[in-house]
């Protein structure tokens, strides 16, 4: 009797999870389906019926600057992610291992910055970009985000959970601080760095407001801004817009699949250490 009740409960759980999965995948399937439809055939939309064509994808890259937007998003996302991994890790290590008064004040400032909504700095950031003559350039899209307070906080908490014994053993063997930092501590932080990498890349890949305000040329605009430009004032070209959205999803999907094992191990390691 107990076994039968358990089997029924498990079946209900799978049914609920299956329904949630279908509900989450449906918008993505609808987006891909519309991107594969011929122009003017939206009235006959169906996930598996009607015509299929790749003309929207071909036209997207031939008739717009989508290739340039795609390259800009990849470039900005990778540079910002690498910068956050490198600088965030080094700052977090100093804050975690050297409990001096200046470091405590610096960490307190990081916590305060975390509490401030990002949109408050839009106008100061715009004015600073103009004054520094980096407005409408890659620098305006990269420099303000190359160090993230969330990354510093995450890495500091993770490094504090690592025993100091391995670092002390390396010092006894004559290793310097930089060697200890990059050959002893950094390999142990790979799970946390994977989580940080995907969080930073996702945030920059999907960012619209700041790239829209800090740029005005097509040559430096990123993919979300480029997709917004596809929407006309009188009508929306849904097929090309959905094709662009599908293209925008692919790098994020590939990155998540590539780092999935690291992310899961990082979450598990953090749970065990806590």
Secondary structure, 3 states (H helix, E strand, C coil): CHHHHHHHHHHHHHHHHHHHHHHHHHHHHHHHHHHCCCCCCHHHCCCCCCCCCCHHHHHHHHHCCHHHHHHHHHHHHHHHHHHHHHHHHHHHHHHHHCCCHHHHHHHHHHHHHHHCCHHHHHHHHHHHHHHCCCCCCHHHHHHHHCCCHHHHHHHHHHHHCCCCHHHHHHHHCCCCHHHHHHHHHHHHCHHHHHHHHHHHHHHHHHCCHHHHHHCCCCCCCCHHHHHHHCECCCCECHHHHHHHHHHHHHHHHHHHHHHHHHHHHHHHHHHHHC
